[in-house]
Amino acid sequence: KTKKSDTEHEPLMLAGLNPLYTVYDIYDSDHTLIGAIGYSNYEPYEGDKDSVQVVYSALRLGSVYRFDTDSRYDVVKTNKYGTTALTTVVYQDGANAEPVNNWGILSYNNEKECFVAVELESNSVSESQVLEIAKSIEF
């Protein structure tokens, strides 16, 4: 893995959220680490199996690192089994630290009861590239 500078956040926090998540690094053509992708099963809630709060609860609730679905959850693709949406990944190491915002993609399938989470460095990947990646996710 390549770290661009001492002040930049490496997009690998996704791997540390739950040791049961399978997470892979994402590199650009120069072999620079620009993101991570992971997937996991989730426990559906009987009353609402499509609730963003339920599906992504482990990713939404962190105080240092979180997929901020409350501020941004822009659905880019939907079908009868779930949605794919763009969101913001927020990393803030300490109350006085400046937050780092990266691109986030979340996609779930309620039939298979699993989700995919992607974090991409906002300095390395354009919004149009993120949108193209999001639209390409299939279960």
N, CA and C atoms as an extended XYZ file, in Angstrom:
417
Properties=species:S:1:pos:R:3:atomname:S:1:resname:S:1:resid:I:1 pbc="F F F"
N         0.828       -1.185        0.000 N   LYS     1
C         0.000        0.000        0.000 CA  LYS     1
C         0.869        1.243        0.000 C   LYS     1
N         0.352        2.272       -0.588 N   THR     2
C         1.093        3.517       -0.716 CA  THR     2
C         0.349        4.605        0.027 C   THR     2
N         1.048        5.320        0.869 N   LYS     3
C         0.448        6.449        1.560 CA  LYS     3
C         0.982        7.717        0.922 C   LYS     3
N         0.079        8.614        0.540 N   LYS     4
C         0.490        9.802       -0.198 CA  LYS     4
C         1.207       10.819        0.676 C   LYS     4
N         0.760       11.004        1.907 N   SER     5
C         1.435       11.913        2.831 CA  SER     5
C         1.028       11.548        4.243 C   SER     5
N         1.712       12.119        5.214 N   ASP     6
C         1.399       11.799        6.600 CA  ASP     6
C         0.042       12.327        7.037 C   ASP     6
N        -0.495       13.319        6.345 N   THR     7
C        -1.763       13.911        6.761 CA  THR     7
C        -2.964       13.290        6.069 C   THR     7
N        -2.751       12.524        5.013 N   GLU     8
C        -3.879       11.943        4.291 CA  GLU     8
C        -4.307       10.625        4.923 C   GLU     8
N        -5.599       10.405        4.926 N   HIS     9
C        -6.194        9.193        5.476 CA  HIS     9
C        -6.119        8.070        4.457 C   HIS     9
N        -5.597        6.930        4.867 N   GLU    10
C        -5.618        5.769        3.987 CA  GLU    10
C        -7.017        5.162        4.025 C   GLU    10
N        -7.606        4.856        2.887 N   PRO    11
C        -8.990        4.370        2.869 CA  PRO    11
C        -9.091        2.886        3.198 C   PRO    11
N        -8.575        2.509        4.345 N   LEU    12
C        -8.610        1.110        4.741 CA  LEU    12
C        -9.349        0.897        6.050 C   LEU    12
N        -9.967        1.932        6.590 N   MET    13
C       -10.711        1.794        7.835 CA  MET    13
C       -11.827        0.772        7.681 C   MET    13
N       -12.332        0.619        6.476 N   LEU    14
C       -13.400       -0.334        6.208 CA  LEU    14
C       -13.024       -1.720        6.719 C   LEU    14
N       -11.766       -2.097        6.564 N   ALA    15
C       -11.306       -3.420        6.985 CA  ALA    15
C       -11.348       -3.576        8.500 C   ALA    15
N       -11.185       -2.486        9.233 N   GLY    16
C       -11.135       -2.567       10.680 CA  GLY    16
C       -12.487       -2.535       11.363 C   GLY    16
N       -13.559       -2.326       10.625 N   LEU    17
C       -14.876       -2.211       11.244 CA  LEU    17
C       -15.369       -3.525       11.823 C   LEU    17
N       -15.129       -4.599       11.127 N   ASN    18
C       -15.593       -5.904       11.577 CA  ASN    18
C       -14.676       -6.951       10.961 C   ASN    18
N       -14.025       -7.761       11.777 N   PRO    19
C       -13.098       -8.755       11.215 CA  PRO    19
C       -13.787       -9.797       10.337 C   PRO    19
N       -15.113       -9.864       10.389 N   LEU    20
C       -15.837      -10.821        9.561 CA  LEU    20
C       -16.073      -10.299        8.145 C   LEU    20
N       -15.905       -8.979        7.922 N   TYR    21
C       -16.069       -8.422        6.582 CA  TYR    21
C       -14.902       -8.868        5.716 C   TYR    21
N       -15.206       -9.218        4.494 N   THR    22
C       -14.158       -9.480        3.518 CA  THR    22
C       -13.884       -8.162        2.812 C   THR    22
N       -12.626       -7.701        2.851 N   VAL    23
C       -12.271       -6.396        2.299 CA  VAL    23
C       -11.070       -6.536        1.369 C   VAL    23
N       -11.142       -5.835        0.242 N   TYR    24
C       -10.058       -5.821       -0.729 CA  TYR    24
C        -9.633       -4.382       -0.983 C   TYR    24
N        -8.332       -4.174       -1.149 N   ASP    25
C        -7.806       -2.860       -1.507 CA  ASP    25
C        -8.080       -2.587       -2.980 C   ASP    25
N        -8.191       -1.308       -3.323 N   ILE    26
C        -8.364       -0.876       -4.710 CA  ILE    26
C        -7.180        0.023       -5.058 C   ILE    26
N        -6.503       -0.304       -6.160 N   TYR    27
C        -5.336        0.455       -6.609 CA  TYR    27
C        -5.600        1.056       -7.980 C   TYR    27
N        -4.956        2.193       -8.254 N   ASP    28
C        -5.061        2.779       -9.586 CA  ASP    28
C        -3.984        2.184      -10.491 C   ASP    28
N        -3.887        2.683      -11.717 N   SER    29
C        -2.941        2.125      -12.693 CA  SER    29
C        -1.481        2.358      -12.299 C   SER    29
N        -1.234        3.293      -11.366 N   ASP    30
C         0.124        3.537      -10.870 CA  ASP    30
C         0.425        2.732       -9.609 C   ASP    30
N        -0.476        1.811       -9.259 N   HIS    31
C        -0.335        0.955       -8.077 CA  HIS    31
C        -0.403        1.746       -6.773 C   HIS    31
N        -1.137        2.852       -6.792 N   THR    32
C        -1.361        3.658       -5.596 CA  THR    32
C        -2.707        3.267       -4.998 C   THR    32
N        -2.720        3.046       -3.709 N   LEU    33
C        -3.950        2.688       -3.017 CA  LEU    33
C        -4.935        3.853       -3.072 C   LEU    33
N        -6.129        3.612       -3.621 N   ILE    34
C        -7.127        4.682       -3.737 CA  ILE    34
C        -8.457        4.326       -3.086 C   ILE    34
N        -8.575        3.121       -2.535 N   GLY    35
C        -9.847        2.767       -1.928 CA  GLY    35
C        -9.874        1.358       -1.394 C   GLY    35
N       -11.067        0.976       -0.977 N   ALA    36
C       -11.299       -0.371       -0.462 CA  ALA    36
C       -12.731       -0.760       -0.775 C   ALA    36
N       -12.947       -2.063       -0.933 N   ILE    37
C       -14.291       -2.593       -1.149 CA  ILE    37
C       -14.466       -3.787       -0.226 C   ILE    37
N       -15.624       -3.844        0.400 N   GLY    38
C       -15.904       -4.947        1.305 CA  GLY    38
C       -17.344       -5.383        1.195 C   GLY    38
N       -17.612       -6.573        1.700 N   TYR    39
C       -18.987       -7.055        1.702 CA  TYR    39
C       -19.241       -7.868        2.958 C   TYR    39
N       -20.516       -7.970        3.302 N   SER    40
C       -20.898       -8.712        4.493 CA  SER    40
C       -22.373       -9.064        4.417 C   SER    40
N       -22.755      -10.055        5.181 N   ASN    41
C       -24.171      -10.345        5.379 CA  ASN    41
C       -24.720       -9.364        6.402 C   ASN    41
N       -26.026       -9.229        6.450 N   TYR    42
C       -26.657       -8.423        7.488 CA  TYR    42
C       -27.898       -9.147        7.986 C   TYR    42
N       -28.314       -8.789        9.176 N   GLU    43
C       -29.492       -9.378        9.802 CA  GLU    43
C       -30.696       -8.487        9.500 C   GLU    43
N       -31.620       -8.949        8.642 N   PRO    44
C       -32.766       -8.088        8.306 CA  PRO    44
C       -33.705       -7.917        9.494 C   PRO    44
N       -34.312       -6.762        9.550 N   TYR    45
C       -35.307       -6.463       10.567 CA  TYR    45
C       -36.657       -6.868       10.005 C   TYR    45
N       -37.414       -7.616       10.762 N   GLU    46
C       -38.667       -8.188       10.272 CA  GLU    46
C       -39.632       -7.140        9.719 C   GLU    46
N       -39.681       -5.981       10.344 N   GLY    47
C       -40.632       -4.961        9.923 CA  GLY    47
C       -40.237       -4.217        8.663 C   GLY    47
N       -38.929       -4.077        8.410 N   ASP    48
C       -38.482       -3.287        7.266 CA  ASP    48
C       -37.141       -3.818        6.775 C   ASP    48
N       -37.184       -4.764        5.842 N   LYS    49
C       -35.945       -5.390        5.380 CA  LYS    49
C       -35.136       -4.506        4.443 C   LYS    49
N       -35.675       -3.343        4.055 N   ASP    50
C       -34.965       -2.431        3.169 CA  ASP    50
C       -34.533       -1.139        3.864 C   ASP    50
N       -34.537       -1.123        5.170 N   SER    51
C       -34.162        0.077        5.907 CA  SER    51
C       -32.657        0.318        5.825 C   SER    51
N       -32.274        1.494        5.353 N   VAL    52
C       -30.863        1.870        5.277 CA  VAL    52
C       -30.232        1.786        6.670 C   VAL    52
N       -30.978        2.193        7.685 N   GLN    53
C       -30.475        2.175        9.057 CA  GLN    53
C       -30.168        0.753        9.526 C   GLN    53
N       -30.964       -0.217        9.092 N   VAL    54
C       -30.756       -1.610        9.496 CA  VAL    54
C       -29.650       -2.260        8.668 C   VAL    54
N       -29.739       -2.144        7.358 N   VAL    55
C       -28.786       -2.813        6.464 CA  VAL    55
C       -27.359       -2.367        6.759 C   VAL    55
N       -27.161       -1.067        6.927 N   TYR    56
C       -25.809       -0.525        7.075 CA  TYR    56
C       -25.496       -0.066        8.496 C   TYR    56
N       -26.165       -0.607        9.494 N   SER    57
C       -25.991       -0.115       10.865 CA  SER    57
C       -24.534       -0.116       11.314 C   SER    57
N       -23.784       -1.146       10.991 N   ALA    58
C       -22.383       -1.216       11.427 CA  ALA    58
C       -21.510       -0.168       10.743 C   ALA    58
N       -21.912        0.299        9.572 N   LEU    59
C       -21.118        1.279        8.830 CA  LEU    59
C       -21.510        2.717        9.137 C   LEU    59
N       -22.699        2.924        9.667 N   ARG    60
C       -23.249        4.265        9.851 CA  ARG    60
C       -22.936        4.885       11.206 C   ARG    60
N       -22.650        4.071       12.205 N   LEU    61
C       -22.698        4.553       13.581 CA  LEU    61
C       -21.357        4.885       14.214 C   LEU    61
N       -20.269        4.788       13.487 N   GLY    62
C       -18.965        5.064       14.076 CA  GLY    62
C       -18.759        6.535       14.386 C   GLY    62
N       -18.010        6.819       15.434 N   SER    63
C       -17.728        8.214       15.776 CA  SER    63
C       -16.470        8.724       15.076 C   SER    63
N       -15.538        7.835       14.748 N   VAL    64
C       -14.302        8.221       14.070 CA  VAL    64
C       -14.426        8.013       12.564 C   VAL    64
N       -15.104        6.951       12.165 N   TYR    65
C       -15.207        6.569       10.753 CA  TYR    65
C       -16.617        6.071       10.494 C   TYR    65
N       -17.270        6.641        9.468 N   ARG    66
C       -18.637        6.204        9.180 CA  ARG    66
C       -19.034        6.532        7.743 C   ARG    66
N       -19.953        5.745        7.232 N   PHE    67
C       -20.633        6.049        5.983 CA  PHE    67
C       -21.823        6.918        6.378 C   PHE    67
N       -21.791        8.187        6.011 N   ASP    68
C       -22.754        9.171        6.505 CA  ASP    68
C       -24.026        9.179        5.655 C   ASP    68
N       -24.854        8.162        5.842 N   THR    69
C       -26.090        8.041        5.065 CA  THR    69
C       -27.146        9.051        5.496 C   THR    69
N       -26.986        9.657        6.673 N   ASP    70
C       -27.946       10.675        7.111 CA  ASP    70
C       -27.794       11.963        6.306 C   ASP    70
N       -26.566       12.316        5.949 N   SER    71
C       -26.321       13.546        5.190 CA  SER    71
C       -26.450       13.341        3.684 C   SER    71
N       -26.053       12.147        3.222 N   ARG    72
C       -26.134       11.886        1.778 CA  ARG    72
C       -26.405       10.406        1.536 C   ARG    72
N       -27.467       10.145        0.806 N   TYR    73
C       -27.792        8.796        0.351 CA  TYR    73
C       -28.541        8.955       -0.961 C   TYR    73
N       -27.783        9.112       -2.044 N   ASP    74
C       -28.342        9.375       -3.365 CA  ASP    74
C       -28.432        8.071       -4.146 C   ASP    74
N       -29.645        7.556       -4.294 N   VAL    75
C       -29.860        6.290       -4.996 CA  VAL    75
C       -29.569        6.485       -6.483 C   VAL    75
N       -28.712        5.613       -7.025 N   VAL    76
C       -28.355        5.688       -8.445 CA  VAL    76
C       -28.872        4.490       -9.228 C   VAL    76
N       -29.298        3.452       -8.498 N   LYS    77
C       -29.780        2.243       -9.154 CA  LYS    77
C       -30.682        1.502       -8.169 C   LYS    77
N       -31.790        0.982       -8.671 N   THR    78
C       -32.690        0.236       -7.794 CA  THR    78
C       -33.321       -0.917       -8.566 C   THR    78
N       -33.638       -1.979       -7.840 N   ASN    79
C       -34.395       -3.092       -8.403 CA  ASN    79
C       -35.210       -3.708       -7.270 C   ASN    79
N       -35.905       -4.809       -7.526 N   LYS    80
C       -36.794       -5.361       -6.500 CA  LYS    80
C       -36.040       -5.936       -5.302 C   LYS    80
N       -34.721       -6.105       -5.416 N   TYR    81
C       -33.935       -6.678       -4.322 CA  TYR    81
C       -33.134       -5.653       -3.526 C   TYR    81
N       -33.118       -4.389       -3.959 N   GLY    82
C       -32.363       -3.403       -3.196 CA  GLY    82
C       -31.960       -2.204       -4.016 C   GLY    82
N       -31.033       -1.433       -3.451 N   THR    83
C       -30.583       -0.208       -4.098 CA  THR    83
C       -29.062       -0.096       -4.035 C   THR    83
N       -28.556        0.770       -4.898 N   THR    84
C       -27.159        1.190       -4.863 CA  THR    84
C       -27.188        2.704       -4.753 C   THR    84
N       -26.394        3.236       -3.831 N   ALA    85
C       -26.431        4.676       -3.580 CA  ALA    85
C       -25.034        5.236       -3.358 C   ALA    85
N       -24.903        6.531       -3.655 N   LEU    86
C       -23.683        7.269       -3.339 CA  LEU    86
C       -23.859        7.910       -1.973 C   LEU    86
N       -22.791        7.920       -1.208 N   THR    87
C       -22.808        8.539        0.106 CA  THR    87
C       -21.432        9.142        0.373 C   THR    87
N       -21.254        9.673        1.554 N   THR    88
C       -19.977       10.248        1.957 CA  THR    88
C       -19.401        9.413        3.088 C   THR    88
N       -18.110        9.132        3.000 N   VAL    89
C       -17.406        8.449        4.082 CA  VAL    89
C       -16.657        9.523        4.861 C   VAL    89
N       -16.904        9.581        6.165 N   VAL    90
C       -16.302       10.603        7.015 CA  VAL    90
C       -15.315        9.940        7.968 C   VAL    90
N       -14.105       10.485        8.002 N   TYR    91
C       -13.073       10.029        8.930 CA  TYR    91
C       -12.620       11.238        9.733 C   TYR    91
N       -12.765       11.156       11.067 N   GLN    92
C       -12.344       12.257       11.931 CA  GLN    92
C       -11.691       11.665       13.168 C   GLN    92
N       -10.383       11.751       13.218 N   ASP    93
C        -9.608       11.149       14.303 CA  ASP    93
C        -9.400       12.170       15.417 C   ASP    93
N       -10.404       12.322       16.259 N   GLY    94
C       -10.329       13.268       17.371 CA  GLY    94
C       -11.297       14.413       17.189 C   GLY    94
N       -11.784       14.934       18.306 N   ALA    95
C       -12.805       15.983       18.278 CA  ALA    95
C       -12.317       17.261       17.601 C   ALA    95
N       -11.033       17.571       17.726 N   ASN    96
C       -10.501       18.806       17.146 CA  ASN    96
C        -9.893       18.604       15.765 C   ASN    96
N        -9.863       17.371       15.298 N   ALA    97
C        -9.271       17.084       13.986 CA  ALA    97
C       -10.228       17.489       12.869 C   ALA    97
N        -9.655       17.904       11.772 N   GLU    98
C       -10.447       18.248       10.589 CA  GLU    98
C       -10.951       16.948        9.950 C   GLU    98
N       -12.254       16.833        9.661 N   PRO    99
C       -12.753       15.597        9.049 CA  PRO    99
C       -12.263       15.440        7.613 C   PRO    99
N       -12.038       14.191        7.213 N   VAL   100
C       -11.687       13.855        5.839 CA  VAL   100
C       -12.906       13.186        5.227 C   VAL   100
N       -13.355       13.691        4.085 N   ASN   101
C       -14.514       13.119        3.399 CA  ASN   101
C       -14.060       12.423        2.124 C   ASN   101
N       -14.489       11.180        1.962 N   ASN   102
C       -14.223       10.416        0.757 CA  ASN   102
C       -15.537        9.977        0.139 C   ASN   102
N       -15.455        9.472       -1.088 N   TRP   103
C       -16.633        8.933       -1.760 CA  TRP   103
C       -17.015        7.600       -1.127 C   TRP   103
N       -18.302        7.355       -1.033 N   GLY   104
C       -18.794        6.067       -0.573 CA  GLY   104
C       -19.854        5.537       -1.521 C   GLY   104
N       -19.851        4.230       -1.702 N   ILE   105
C       -20.894        3.546       -2.470 CA  ILE   105
C       -21.420        2.433       -1.582 C   ILE   105
N       -22.733        2.360       -1.446 N   LEU   106
C       -23.370        1.292       -0.685 CA  LEU   106
C       -24.399        0.609       -1.570 C   LEU   106
N       -24.412       -0.718       -1.532 N   SER   107
C       -25.362       -1.483       -2.329 CA  SER   107
C       -25.765       -2.715       -1.537 C   SER   107
N       -27.057       -3.038       -1.545 N   TYR   108
C       -27.500       -4.230       -0.823 CA  TYR   108
C       -28.457       -5.053       -1.665 C   TYR   108
N       -28.588       -6.316       -1.260 N   ASN   109
C       -29.517       -7.248       -1.885 CA  ASN   109
C       -30.305       -7.905       -0.760 C   ASN   109
N       -31.614       -7.602       -0.674 N   ASN   110
C       -32.416       -8.114        0.438 CA  ASN   110
C       -32.780       -9.587        0.287 C   ASN   110
N       -32.653      -10.140       -0.906 N   GLU   111
C       -32.898      -11.569       -1.090 CA  GLU   111
C       -31.708      -12.379       -0.556 C   GLU   111
N       -30.508      -11.905       -0.834 N   LYS   112
C       -29.294      -12.589       -0.374 CA  LYS   112
C       -28.844      -12.102        1.005 C   LYS   112
N       -29.481      -11.031        1.502 N   GLU   113
C       -29.186      -10.450        2.811 CA  GLU   113
C       -27.707      -10.119        2.959 C   GLU   113
N       -27.196       -9.394        1.963 N   CYS   114
C       -25.801       -8.970        2.010 CA  CYS   114
C       -25.673       -7.575        1.406 C   CYS   114
N       -24.547       -6.934        1.715 N   PHE   115
C       -24.283       -5.612        1.161 CA  PHE   115
C       -22.832       -5.504        0.731 C   PHE   115
N       -22.584       -4.505       -0.116 N   VAL   116
C       -21.245       -4.142       -0.562 CA  VAL   116
C       -21.026       -2.696       -0.152 C   VAL   116
N       -19.840       -2.403        0.365 N   ALA   117
C       -19.468       -1.034        0.728 CA  ALA   117
C       -18.146       -0.703        0.049 C   ALA   117
N       -18.092        0.472       -0.569 N   VAL   118
C       -16.889        0.914       -1.276 CA  VAL   118
C       -16.513        2.290       -0.750 C   VAL   118
N       -15.233        2.481       -0.467 N   GLU   119
C       -14.709        3.809       -0.156 CA  GLU   119
C       -13.638        4.133       -1.179 C   GLU   119
N       -13.723        5.340       -1.760 N   LEU   120
C       -12.742        5.789       -2.748 CA  LEU   120
C       -12.253        7.181       -2.360 C   LEU   120
N       -10.950        7.385       -2.454 N   GLU   121
C       -10.377        8.681       -2.096 CA  GLU   121
C       -10.907        9.774       -3.005 C   GLU   121
N       -11.443       10.819       -2.405 N   SER   122
C       -12.030       11.906       -3.187 CA  SER   122
C       -10.978       12.679       -3.974 C   SER   122
N        -9.715       12.639       -3.544 N   ASN   123
C        -8.641       13.332       -4.275 CA  ASN   123
C        -8.156       12.541       -5.481 C   ASN   123
N        -8.511       11.258       -5.555 N   SER   124
C        -7.983       10.391       -6.615 CA  SER   124
C        -9.024        9.947       -7.629 C   SER   124
N       -10.296       10.033       -7.266 N   VAL   125
C       -11.368        9.505       -8.106 CA  VAL   125
C       -12.421       10.598       -8.293 C   VAL   125
N       -12.867       10.790       -9.528 N   SER   126
C       -13.869       11.823       -9.807 CA  SER   126
C       -15.274       11.316       -9.484 C   SER   126
N       -16.202       12.241       -9.331 N   GLU   127
C       -17.584       11.850       -9.050 CA  GLU   127
C       -18.171       11.039      -10.204 C   GLU   127
N       -17.816       11.377      -11.436 N   SER   128
C       -18.341       10.611      -12.573 CA  SER   128
C       -17.803        9.179      -12.568 C   SER   128
N       -16.554        8.992      -12.146 N   GLN   129
C       -16.000        7.643      -12.032 CA  GLN   129
C       -16.714        6.857      -10.930 C   GLN   129
N       -16.987        7.523       -9.818 N   VAL   130
C       -17.695        6.876       -8.710 CA  VAL   130
C       -19.088        6.449       -9.162 C   VAL   130
N       -19.766        7.319       -9.880 N   LEU   131
C       -21.103        7.015      -10.384 CA  LEU   131
C       -21.070        5.820      -11.338 C   LEU   131
N       -20.082        5.780      -12.207 N   GLU   132
C       -19.941        4.666      -13.149 CA  GLU   132
C       -19.705        3.347      -12.405 C   GLU   132
N       -18.866        3.384      -11.382 N   ILE   133
C       -18.611        2.186      -10.572 CA  ILE   133
C       -19.893        1.754       -9.870 C   ILE   133
N       -20.596        2.712       -9.273 N   ALA   134
C       -21.831        2.395       -8.544 CA  ALA   134
C       -22.858        1.725       -9.454 C   ALA   134
N       -23.018        2.251      -10.641 N   LYS   135
C       -24.009        1.699      -11.569 CA  LYS   135
C       -23.628        0.304      -12.069 C   LYS   135
N       -22.360       -0.065      -11.942 N   SER   136
C       -21.906       -1.370      -12.436 CA  SER   136
C       -22.049       -2.493      -11.410 C   SER   136
N       -22.394       -2.179      -10.170 N   ILE   137
C       -22.479       -3.204       -9.121 CA  ILE   137
C       -23.696       -4.094       -9.342 C   ILE   137
N       -23.454       -5.393       -9.331 N   GLU   138
C       -24.524       -6.385       -9.460 CA  GLU   138
C       -24.265       -7.521       -8.491 C   GLU   138
N       -25.335       -8.129       -8.002 N   PHE   139
C       -25.218       -9.277       -7.095 CA  PHE   139
C       -25.521      -10.548       -7.847 C   PHE   139
